[in-house]
Amino acid sequence: MFGLYIHIPFCRQKCNYCNFISSPEYNNNIISEYLACIDRELLLKQSQSGILDLKFDTIYIGGGTPSIFSEEQLVKLLMFISQYTGITREITVETNPESLTWEKLELLVQFGITRISIGLQSFNDTHLKTLGRAHDTGQFREMYRAARQYGMNNISVDLIYGIPGQSLQDWKGELAELVILNPEHISVYGLTIEEHTPFANNKIAVNDDLLADMYEHAIDYLANSGYEHYEISNFSKRTEGKSFQCLHNRIYWKNEQYIGLGTSAVSYLNNERTKNLNAISKYCDKLNAGQLPVQEKDVLTIPAKESETIILGLRLVNDGINLTDSQVNRFNDRINELVNDGLLIQSGTNIRLTKKGILLSNHVFRAFL
């Protein structure tokens, strides 16, 4: 499959844990110029890559906060992507409860958006304040209900565990509240303390043992609630034979090709991975000068791609990865060690993580570097 990612780097405020490329400093002129630059970038990438027909299997609009756009700005963005949706199976837009409205949801449905992701992060208002989020649980409930009323039948919700002050019992209660709402997809992320964030500056620490207990509970509870644990951090429903796994993210995990547009966005084409400049001004200056806004470029060697493909593929905990002859020959001894340690299951040329391997996945991945 072939995917398109569009990064929207604007937020109402930076959260205490966030190290993503996003900024609360924006206005209508900056957003208009940014949208024009995204258009220029895609056309330039098309001409330089030799791709004749730009049609995408999946499109993902992330951030930042795409739902922070006004209705007029949202229409411009949706009209832009509508040029490239001839074969598209999934179009996702990330949203936050405080900036989503009934009117914006109506636009998303009118333009054929098939999936929304809502950044809830916690079902506890105290924990939301700790995280520095701009919404409360009441706003989330209202927007979730609105999405259902507008016929949105593929909703993903994000939760964070390991929040300072959050107990295992708190986490159990939050998961239970979310499961009652029955979203098609749930993503759970253990809190990590990233450099240069308010949490890091205030020397906030996480309890690794508590994080492990919370994660194990999520795996077991969501499985018992009808969710398939298909990727390390992701769980999806399957209804009448239809799976609600995120198709766009599967492109990453399958190490397939994609184009990324916008600041800090990553593209992977023809065994070459590029990352864009982070600053909006520098990003637009490059494009206005007719140049791609590349900050980093990496051409993958065959051994590097083999390693990367295994590591990414193992994240798909049910599927695992089917190894090539070259991968088997290169990593056979390490695979045998990981199988003997109870971290991998091997069936022919397929390997996948055990439950123990999921909990120690970083250790497993290092074996293939």
Order of alpha helices (4+ residues) and beta strands (2+ residues): beta-alpha-beta-alpha-beta-alpha-beta-alpha-alpha-beta-alpha-beta-alpha-alpha-beta-beta-beta-beta-alpha-beta-beta-beta-alpha-beta-alpha-beta-alpha-beta-beta-alpha-alpha
